[in-house]
């Protein structure tokens, strides 16, 4: 049977669902996108769509366009939304993002790869529109819904991860099962990206635990932590373990400590037990201590090439999307993997990628985005003096830590501004400062 015939019903059902929700319940689409991000494998479930495939080629892309379309429809029909948009465009986080986009757009004039630069700019502008749309469509009653969706989607992927780890039968990217070590990826293209999503689910779990006082729910969340940690362990992601450790430290610092001691202490105990049961995990973690020589040779030469590009073009870089072209044409001497047909040619470290492509002005723009995010978190903290304030601050911390998770993880596996989760998080943080507070801080 031709599987393409089965792909069309799935695509049409997905399209119909997105259109219906965009019309009737647009705020639900935000949480749906948070879950759809986990289904990178959906690129195999959609039929060939020709030119449209670049925009509708996965469930996450389809939902993204649904959110943007719904926001445009609301702007046309509801005058109040147009007033909200005017305020939103004066917000300091929006300004910071616009500055970064302007820097990237300027680099189009000198990028080493004009074609890829154009694609990167279209993607960046699309995600910026997603951010604006989430700011306009987000609702207070759904503040915690993205956390619930990410948490339970992460939990749902645990059995699949265990199945892959035990049987070495991968449902996607089967080559990862080859060799002595099999690193599970579930529905993701890469084990490190799967590990990133599991950390997002762990953060969501801890936020939901904090806001729930019912004993049975807290017990359920604690049991879920065991599965999420187990799945994270068998990804064998060094960057994932390091990211989780940093994020947990930040969570202890940002949240009132008393209620976080038990779940975070439990996480540490689970981690110790997993390492004791699987020495392979400890052996991979030791590569951090042994220095760069123990890390992937491809990462080493990519770092060196990125640094060379930055030192040669320190102010404005080589242009957005230009890393690969410059590496293959002017910096191939750094490539140490032989034969030449093998080895990565794309940078996997966000800070070095931005330094190489956008130079000091790009790094300054990135810093301004982080300053705006920290400023928002401080503003939310000032509200956290009563129950109503905590209902803004606690999820604000969760969304901030989601952004932090993606950023730290992206130093090993790229995908920072390209990850929809940070735009969801930024949009929801702005919504938490809506109304009079947003006007005060603009």
VOGU-3710 file (C-alpha; in Angstrom, 3 decimals, decimal comma):
1> xxxxxxxxxx> 0,000/0,000/0,000  1,245/3,458/-0,902  1,923/5,263/2,396  1,510/8,602/0,635  -2,223/7,931/0,527  -2,219/7,711/4,335  -0,229/10,920/4,674  -2,875/13,048/2,994  -5,640/12,251/5,528  -3,257/13,023/8,396
11> xxxxxxxxxx> -2,230/16,326/6,801  -5,828/17,349/6,083  -6,901/16,404/9,611  -4,030/18,437/11,054  -4,828/21,379/8,796  -8,518/21,258/9,681  -7,764/21,111/13,406  -5,409/24,090/13,223  -7,901/26,158/11,213  -10,727/25,337/13,641
21> xxxxxxxxxx> -8,665/26,234/16,712  -7,344/29,388/15,034  -10,947/30,461/14,533  -12,532/29,286/17,790  -9,774/28,844/20,417  -6,600/30,559/19,198  -4,943/30,636/22,638  -5,009/26,807/22,698  -2,771/26,777/19,611  0,097/28,165/21,711
31> xxxxxxxxxx> 0,116/25,066/23,902  -0,450/22,843/20,883  2,722/24,278/19,347  4,643/23,499/22,552  3,646/19,864/22,070  4,118/19,821/18,304  7,762/20,852/18,736  8,371/17,337/20,082  7,120/15,741/16,855  9,956/16,499/14,478
41> xxxxxxxxxx> 9,181/13,098/12,990  5,975/14,638/11,592  8,056/15,674/8,570  7,627/12,038/7,525  3,889/12,056/8,122  3,052/14,850/5,679  2,775/14,229/1,924  5,003/16,000/-0,631  3,743/19,583/-0,737  6,127/21,112/-3,249
51> xxxxxxxxxx> 6,887/24,759/-2,532  4,467/24,755/0,431  6,502/22,020/2,059  9,089/24,547/3,237  6,396/26,283/5,297  4,002/23,404/6,087  6,441/20,512/6,187  5,914/19,643/9,861  3,215/19,882/12,493  5,097/22,640/14,349
61> xxxxxxxxxx> 5,351/24,790/11,218  1,670/24,278/10,474  0,655/25,340/13,983  3,022/28,328/13,830  1,309/29,628/10,717  -2,060/28,954/12,344  -1,125/31,150/15,323  0,117/33,964/13,073  -2,969/33,735/10,853  -5,279/33,838/13,870
71> xxxxxxxxxx> -3,498/36,919/15,236  -3,844/38,710/11,889  -7,550/37,855/11,854  -7,965/39,249/15,382  -6,123/42,431/14,440  -8,490/42,954/11,527  -11,642/42,307/13,541  -10,871/43,653/17,035  -9,766/47,295/17,489  -8,558/46,515/21,028
81> xxxxxxxxxx> -5,984/44,093/19,620  -4,632/46,829/17,368  -4,153/49,042/20,429  -2,400/46,166/22,200  -0,095/45,743/19,219  0,905/49,408/19,333  1,812/49,054/23,007  3,607/45,767/22,340  5,770/47,357/19,655  7,067/49,830/22,253
91> xxxxxxxxxx> 7,946/47,127/24,783  11,633/46,842/25,687  11,843/43,120/24,835  10,256/43,759/21,447  12,792/46,538/20,845  15,651/44,199/21,745  14,402/41,545/19,336  13,902/44,116/16,589  17,477/45,329/17,066  18,790/41,781/16,647
101> xxxxxxxxxx> 16,639/41,277/13,541  17,844/44,607/12,123  21,477/43,547/12,617  20,769/40,253/10,850  18,925/42,041/8,027  21,831/44,453/7,515  24,161/41,481/7,105  22,154/40,390/4,053  24,128/42,964/2,065  27,440/41,200/2,626
111> xxxxxxxxxx> 26,561/37,628/3,595  28,800/34,966/2,082  25,725/32,901/1,175  22,890/35,118/-0,039  20,477/32,240/-0,601  20,832/30,792/2,867  20,867/34,263/4,405  17,490/34,983/2,828  16,058/31,722/4,178  17,425/32,483/7,655
121> xxxxxxxxxx> 15,882/35,960/7,605  12,482/34,631/6,518  12,581/32,126/9,363  13,640/34,777/11,874  10,880/37,162/10,776  8,313/34,345/10,892  9,300/33,498/14,460  9,180/37,182/15,424  5,629/37,287/14,079  4,956/34,183/16,174
131> xxxxxxxxxx> 6,188/36,062/19,259  3,925/39,036/18,521  0,994/36,698/17,881  1,474/34,874/21,184  1,617/38,213/23,010  -1,724/39,110/21,442  -3,480/35,746/21,770  -2,219/34,464/25,123  -4,767/34,289/27,931  -4,175/34,364/31,696
141> xxxxxxxxxx> -6,316/31,260/32,259  -3,940/29,284/30,024  -0,749/30,491/31,702  0,183/27,005/32,911  -1,189/25,060/29,940  2,089/25,072/27,935  3,851/23,615/30,996  1,225/20,886/31,275  1,462/20,030/27,583  5,286/19,898/27,500
151> xxxxxxxxxx> 5,387/17,890/30,720  2,901/15,235/29,624  4,276/15,017/26,089  7,713/14,456/27,629  6,272/11,760/29,910  4,490/10,149/26,947  7,827/9,855/25,118  9,472/8,021/28,032  8,113/4,545/27,099  9,284/5,040/23,508
161> xxxxxxxxxx> 12,739/6,078/24,740  12,935/3,001/26,981  11,793/0,775/24,110  14,485/2,171/21,825  17,129/1,860/24,519  16,270/-1,750/25,348  15,574/-3,128/21,858  17,753/-0,777/19,747  14,823/-0,552/17,345  14,577/3,149/16,504
171> xxxxxxxxxx> 11,455/4,494/14,807  13,474/7,291/13,165  17,141/7,992/12,392  17,947/4,266/12,709  21,678/4,884/12,238  21,794/6,132/15,855  21,273/2,523/16,976  24,454/1,381/15,245  27,749/0,910/17,063  28,537/0,144/20,680
181> xxxxxxxxxx> 26,417/2,963/22,168  22,814/3,593/21,139  21,615/7,109/22,001  17,823/7,307/21,932  16,130/10,117/20,018  12,422/9,117/20,164  10,588/11,488/17,771  13,490/13,942/17,404  16,135/14,137/14,727  18,920/14,250/17,322
191> xxxxxxxxxx> 19,385/12,806/20,855  20,626/16,162/22,186  17,454/17,913/21,035  15,409/15,144/22,665  17,404/15,718/25,871  16,632/19,442/25,606  12,901/18,765/25,441  13,095/16,403/28,416  14,739/19,181/30,449  11,920/21,530/29,439
201> xxxxxxxxxx> 9,522/18,852/30,709  11,447/18,570/33,999  11,281/22,355/34,487  7,551/22,231/33,734  7,161/19,410/36,250  8,826/21,429/39,021  6,774/24,550/38,232  3,534/22,559/38,315  4,596/20,868/41,552  5,247/24,261/43,105
211> xxxxxxxxxx> 1,789/25,547/42,233  -0,080/22,388/43,316  -0,922/21,691/46,951  -2,926/18,489/46,432  -0,921/15,555/47,719  -1,908/13,074/44,998  -0,873/15,483/42,245  2,511/16,113/43,832  3,055/12,354/44,150  2,123/11,950/40,475
221> xxxxxxxxxx> 4,603/14,642/39,440  7,354/13,106/41,566  6,768/9,734/39,893  6,906/11,451/36,512  10,324/12,880/37,386  11,711/9,373/37,648  10,666/8,572/34,079  11,890/11,890/32,664  15,281/11,521/34,333  15,588/7,942/33,111
231> xxxxxxxxxx> 14,859/8,987/29,538  17,331/11,878/29,802  20,008/9,486/31,034  19,707/7,109/28,097  20,056/9,941/25,591  23,675/9,999/26,850  23,646/13,736/26,216  26,544/15,403/28,031  25,208/18,844/27,185  21,796/17,761/28,466
241> xxxxxxxxxx> 23,122/16,715/31,882  25,179/19,904/32,198  22,210/22,030/31,126  19,946/20,367/33,686  22,468/20,941/36,475  22,765/24,668/35,670  19,003/25,108/35,306  18,325/23,423/38,657  20,806/25,731/40,383  19,067/28,732/38,812
251> xxxxxxxxxx> 15,680/27,398/39,878  16,849/27,112/43,495  18,094/30,701/43,339  14,987/32,135/41,666  12,241/30,329/43,572  11,570/30,298/47,329  13,802/27,424/48,391  11,729/25,627/51,017  9,248/24,060/48,607  11,931/23,213/46,049
261> xxxxxxxxxx> 14,245/21,234/48,328  12,300/17,969/48,182  11,744/17,669/44,392  15,218/18,907/43,445  16,801/16,706/46,101  14,842/13,785/44,661  16,145/14,635/41,195  19,694/14,501/42,510  19,060/11,128/44,151  17,550/9,745/40,934
271> xxxxxxxxxx> 20,559/11,003/38,983  23,021/9,326/41,345  21,137/6,043/41,151  21,000/6,139/37,355  24,729/6,816/37,102  25,432/3,977/39,543  23,325/1,599/37,445  24,734/2,718/34,087  28,519/3,320/34,154  28,369/4,318/30,467
281> xxxxxxxxxx> 26,716/7,587/31,478  29,487/8,386/33,940  32,134/7,593/31,343  30,578/10,091/28,905  30,327/12,727/31,611  34,023/12,330/32,345  34,832/13,695/28,882  34,004/17,160/30,235  36,781/16,820/32,786  39,316/15,433/30,350
291> xxxxxxxxxx> 39,258/18,564/28,231  38,592/19,383/24,610  40,721/16,493/23,418  38,047/14,051/24,574  35,248/15,850/22,776  34,079/15,318/19,247  36,853/16,235/16,792  34,284/17,905/14,566  33,264/20,326/17,323  36,896/21,257/17,863
301> xxxxxxxxxx> 37,554/22,342/14,288  34,178/24,090/14,055  35,037/26,125/17,152  38,429/27,041/15,724  36,928/28,021/12,365  34,227/30,146/14,031  36,810/31,921/16,159  38,977/32,569/13,101  36,003/34,065/11,235  35,262/36,294/14,221
311> xxxxxxxxxx> 38,846/37,518/14,570  39,036/38,182/10,813  35,661/39,996/10,751  35,234/41,203/14,353  32,729/44,021/13,881  30,073/42,807/11,461  30,961/39,142/10,862  30,580/37,209/7,608  26,807/37,679/7,391  23,851/35,658/8,617
321> xxxxxxxxxx> 23,827/32,145/7,192  27,346/32,584/5,879  29,243/30,247/8,212  29,109/27,110/6,057  30,028/28,860/2,820  32,962/30,665/4,437  34,127/27,482/6,120  34,105/25,498/2,861  35,782/28,217/0,808  38,192/30,091/3,098
331> xxxxxxxxxx> 38,566/28,159/6,360  38,665/24,545/5,223  42,207/24,300/6,581  40,707/23,858/10,048  38,910/20,677/9,029  40,691/17,716/10,577  38,269/14,896/9,739  39,438/12,781/6,799  38,232/12,080/4,132  36,950/15,476/3,114
341> xxxxxxxxxx> 33,509/14,055/2,337  32,984/13,435/6,069  32,670/15,854/8,937  30,285/18,638/9,912  30,366/21,990/8,145  27,682/23,796/10,174  28,448/25,500/13,474  26,850/23,869/16,516  27,565/26,631/19,062  25,152/29,563/19,159
351> xxxxxxxxxx> 27,477/32,181/20,639  30,301/31,323/18,234  27,879/31,197/15,304  26,571/34,682/16,083  30,123/35,946/16,659  31,253/34,553/13,299  28,208/35,655/11,302  27,225/38,955/12,970  30,371/39,977/14,831  30,432/42,222/17,881
361> xxxxxxxxxx> 27,234/44,007/16,894  25,435/40,664/16,804  26,784/39,692/20,230  25,739/43,096/21,576  22,224/42,607/20,186  22,049/39,145/21,763  23,172/40,620/25,100  20,429/43,237/24,875  17,816/40,496/24,454  19,076/38,835/27,647
371> xxxxxxxxxx> 19,068/42,149/29,518  15,429/42,629/28,496  14,533/39,108/29,662  16,203/39,641/33,043  14,449/42,978/33,381  11,118/41,263/32,773  11,889/38,595/35,360  12,756/41,268/37,936  9,494/43,061/37,191  7,583/39,813/37,724
381> xxxxxxxxxx> 9,447/39,182/40,967  8,243/42,515/42,331  4,691/41,266/41,820  5,296/38,042/43,720  4,218/39,329/47,136  0,857/37,510/47,323  -0,930/34,584/45,703  -1,926/36,597/42,632  1,640/37,837/42,234  3,065/34,334/42,567
391> xxxxxxxxxx> 0,737/33,154/39,810  2,635/35,538/37,551  6,156/35,167/38,954  6,347/31,364/39,219  5,361/30,706/35,578  7,584/33,651/34,620  10,518/31,826/36,197  9,497/28,669/34,325  9,424/30,404/30,964  12,715/32,179/31,711
401> xxxxxxxxxx> 14,312/28,817/32,538  12,916/27,352/29,313  14,765/30,078/27,398  17,868/29,440/29,502  17,626/25,703/28,813  17,496/26,225/25,066  20,344/28,746/25,207  22,714/26,536/27,198  21,835/23,475/25,136  22,349/25,447/21,929
411> xxxxxxxxxx> 26,029/25,854/22,742  26,397/22,164/21,842  23,576/21,647/19,343  22,709/25,108/17,962  19,004/25,985/17,509  18,505/28,989/19,756  16,603/31,631/17,832  15,446/28,799/15,550  13,653/26,995/18,404  9,943/27,953/18,715
421> xxxxxxxxxx> 10,074/27,260/22,464  11,965/30,479/23,202  9,439/32,548/21,248  6,573/30,858/23,083  8,334/31,604/26,366  9,050/35,242/25,531  5,492/35,811/24,363  4,031/34,260/27,513  6,353/36,320/29,731  5,072/39,480/28,063
431> xxxxxxxxxx> 1,489/38,329/28,617  2,239/37,888/32,309  3,084/41,606/32,361  -0,042/42,595/30,467  -2,492/45,391/31,117  -1,433/48,278/33,328  1,930/46,677/34,174  2,864/46,393/30,503  1,938/50,041/29,972  4,034/51,068/32,970
441> xx> 7,125/49,221/31,735  6,966/50,100/28,048
//
